[in-house]
Structures are given as structure tokens and as C-alpha cells.
């Protein structure tokens, strides 16, 4: 088991390295292939309406005249050890891990990401608990009551949840539950968890429900399909023949096996969610990573976009690693290689 974990950790580090190459190529290599020169690239990192002096300073600081391999080496060095941006007249130090430096507001990207992470983490964690609990429960119930009114109603609701985009359900819920009936606070209100847990939950419950509605619908459909396949297996019939209670057969034998694809999707969804729930945060004006990235795109602040992209990739890789480790515990048919 220890060897398996170490092997997965090494694979995760290697995957992060590959992701860093791809992200770096998208932001630095692809524009050059498309015909952009160093001045054009530097102008994209200054913001809107850049002055020639600012463009020249950014080009010098980012070493955009150096070979692409040297630029990538400096990029990786900044992630691990930090880096200095030297324009010839002044030196800006970016502490490790250096995810970039925003020349729009003269701030390092990493502290800005950390400041907005609690908002996104709060949104993702609360919504994940709701959609996982509701989706799996409804999927199991629908599979066990196949063909009944409960099954049909659940699948129709799930189809609606999958079909309706978040920005539609979010705006409708805001219009009805916040502005007309005044049950929940309007968007844009976030209270840190440690300051007031009740206010924290009260301000996020509407974004939680809106986000969870989409994912719970998908998880209900996947759980139902997995349970229908699993409950017809030979080992399920054997468990029933042994006289085990139906509850034990469903939860211990059927559900555990059906959860394997659910865990896979959940790891990916949660990893992506921690990188920023763009539509939900924008709809409810929550100052998280998703809205941070959208604002950076509008301001042409590419270092922030690059930082959020790398941050999201890190979460996805870590989530995949945790999923691989959970397989061994959830599904008895899966065993980690020695």
C-alpha cells in the first residue's frame, strides 16, 4: 500500500509538470506560433491601453526576448523557489510559490489567490455535501423503486436539473427567494466562517442550493444506472441467498460497488470547483476564484488568469490522487498493487 501511494504521488508530481508545460505553452508559445512577438506578449500582461514604457518594462521583467526553454525554466523556478522581475531600474521579488505578478495592480498573484480561496472552498464544500447526499440518495431510491411514480418523478427532476444552466436557475432563485420573498440574502454577501458560522451558512445557502441542483441531478442519474447494473450481479444474489438483510445487501454490497464511478466524477468535479465556480460566483457576486478569473479576463490581466489556471490544475491532480486512494476502501473488488 505504501508503495502504491508513493507511486501515485510521483505520478501526480509528473502530471503537474506536464500541466505546467501545457499551460506555459498556451500563454507563451502558442501566441508566438500565431505570429505574436515579444512586444505583443508584453502588452497583454500590462493591461488595457499600455504605454510603450510599461510594455518595455514588462518585456524586460518577463525575459520575453529569451528562448522559450529559458522562459519555462524561469517559470518553474518561480513556482518552486520564487523569482525576481528585473527591469534594469528596479527589482520586484515574487515569493515562492510565485504564480505570477500582476502588473495591473502591482501585486503578486499567489496572495490574491489565497485571499479568495476561502470563498470558493466554502461554496464548493457546502454544495458538494448537498449534491452528493441528495444525488446518491435519490439515485438509490429511484433504482430500488424502478418504474414507480417516485422513479419517474425523480428522473424528470434530474433531467430538468441537468438541462437548466446555473446562470438561469441562479437568477430565478435570486429574483424569487431573495428580492421578492426575501427569504435569503441577495448575492454578494459573504461572511468568513470563523467570524460568524451562522451568517456564513445563511449567506451561502442559496448559492449552495443553486449549484447543488445541477450536480445532484447528474449524480442521481449516474447512481441509478450504477445501482441497476450492480443489483443484478451474481454476488448480490449470493448475499440475498445467505439471508442477509436487504439493507445490508443494498448499502454494503450494492452501493459500495456502484460508488466507484461516482467517486471518480466527484473527485474531478470537486477539484474543478475548488479552482473557481465561475458561473455561480459571477451570478451571486461572490469574491471567489471564479469571479477573480472573470474580472482578470475583462481587465486583460493575464498573470492572474495563468495563476488561476495553475491553481485549478493543482486541485484536480490532488483530487485524482485522493480518488485513487479511495477506490481501495470503497470497492472491495479493487486492490492496490503491492
Secondary structure, 3 states (H helix, E strand, C coil): CHHHHHHHHHHHHHHHHHHHHHHHHHHHHHHHHCCCCHHHHHHHCCCCCCCHHHHHHHHHHCCCCCCHHHHHHHHHHHHHHCEEEECCCCEEEECCCCCCEECCCCEEHHHHHHHHHHHHHHHHHHHHHHHHHHHHHHHHHHHHCCCCHHHHHHHHHHHHHHHCCHHHHHHHHHHHHHHHCCCCCCCCCCCCCCCCHHHHHHHHHHHHHHHHHHHHHHHHHHHHHHHHHHCCCHHHHHHHHCCCCHHHHHHHHHHHHHHHHHHHHHHHHHHHHHCCCHHHHHHCCCCCHHHHHHHHHHCCCHHHHHHHHHHHHHHHHHHHHHHHHHHHHHCCCCCCCC
